[in-house]
Amino acid sequence: MLPFLRSDLAQLAAYKPHPGGVGAEAPATVDRLDTNESPYDLPAELKQKLAWHYQHSLESNRYPDGSHAALKEAIATYANESAHTDWVQPEHISIGNGSDELIRALLIATCLGGEGSILVANPTFSMYAITANTLGIPVVAVGRDEATFAIDCTAAQAAIADTDAQPIRVVFVVHPNSPTANALTEAEIDWLRQIPDHILVVIDEAYFEFSQTSLLPELPQHPNWVILRTFSKAFRLASHRVGYGLAHPGVAAALEKVRLPYNLPAMTQTAARLTLQHRAELLPIIDTIRQEREKLGDRLRSFPALQVWPSDANFFFMRLDPTVLSADLDPDKALDHLFNRLKQEGTLIRKTSGGLRITVGTPEENQRTGDRAQALLRKLGSAAQKG
Ligand SMILES: *Cc1c(COP(=O)(O)O)cnc(C)c1O
């Protein structure tokens, strides 16, 4: 341990985008179904437009617009259109270098310096706890219903009421959740609605475009809510790193205070504005992805050894059904085996929370992955396809 480092840093690990690695043994063509991006790159005409901006209007020697003024205007228009609202203005918006950066800004603005802890319901997006840990912020974790993955609101309520511990300042939920793909239920939303004003509620809508369900219309009634969205998924800009938060002006102003002055590179701002300008051409492919989701879901569900949960997003969560595996197979080892063999054959998925998360890819990727999984599951001792 280096003598000048914070003592708690030794326990932390750097984030690994592909846990287990893409691996030298992986074939040249890899179906990357592990990080929930859109399988579709930007159309060539849009890339040409971006290149044109780089050549003719970008001043490489100048700092980018640190106020994000034009991009905020465009996001406000899109946010209103997306949730059928009319009140979103630039003052309700803060933009981050990916919504990951906004998660960190939220933690800095709320809990840093021993002022409080955060609450998460596992399994959920790992960045909340990872980022809190790097800032020395305690994480309180409650569970979810094993069958539906609904949040254990009773346990969450008890954690909030616990006055012995560091008070909970922020509750993080994902709508729909990752890795389990379920949108918040009306009962969960009711629970969020009654969380007192001194606790910030972060509703991460990274997959909003796939679920088409948003809590944005209710934001005016809740000065303690923040909605996070991203350009990394439906808008096909994961490489450019841009996410945004929607909140009451006071909360947005706090986020603006703690972010770095030039956090969004000029090309990133240009790319985000361009995709918003062209959203009428870019977003219809969401319908295709949703149709592919249904097809992939049907295929995965046809394998008796897999338990596949419904999805409101662009990915599925599944576990091996131990009752269907041969008795001599250890379910954890079988899961590892399936994950590793898929990787060797060219499909990268995510192993997490005692299960597997798979992104909906292109029709070809989904077909190949279905075929590979079918052959592997058959070898794992499961019977042939149902029906
Ligand atoms: C992918 C994802 C994000 C997006 O993160 P960026 O930093 O904007 O790329 C945020 N939240 C959740 C739950 C995600 O799955």
The ligand as a MOL file (V3000), in Angstrom:
LIG
                    3D

  0  0  0     0  0            999 V3000
M  V30 BEGIN CTAB
M  V30 COUNTS 15 15 0 0 0
M  V30 BEGIN ATOM
M  V30 1 C -25.9960 2.3850 -18.6730 0
M  V30 2 C -26.5270 2.9960 -17.4410 0
M  V30 3 C -26.2900 4.3310 -17.1610 0
M  V30 4 C -25.5590 5.1960 -18.1440 0
M  V30 5 O -24.3610 5.5930 -17.6950 0
M  V30 6 P -23.5250 6.6430 -18.5700 0
M  V30 7 O -22.4770 7.0510 -17.6060 0
M  V30 8 O -24.4540 7.7490 -18.9280 0
M  V30 9 O -23.0240 5.9210 -19.7550 0
M  V30 10 C -26.8200 4.8860 -16.0190 0
M  V30 11 N -27.5650 4.1410 -15.1850 0
M  V30 12 C -27.8270 2.8550 -15.4340 0
M  V30 13 C -28.6870 2.0810 -14.5050 0
M  V30 14 C -27.3000 2.2400 -16.5550 0
M  V30 15 O -27.5500 0.9560 -16.7870 0
M  V30 END ATOM
M  V30 BEGIN BOND
M  V30 1 1 1 2
M  V30 2 1 2 3
M  V30 3 2 2 14
M  V30 4 1 3 4
M  V30 5 2 3 10
M  V30 6 1 4 5
M  V30 7 1 5 6
M  V30 8 2 6 7
M  V30 9 1 6 8
M  V30 10 1 6 9
M  V30 11 1 10 11
M  V30 12 2 11 12
M  V30 13 1 12 13
M  V30 14 1 12 14
M  V30 15 1 14 15
M  V30 END BOND
M  V30 END CTAB
M  END
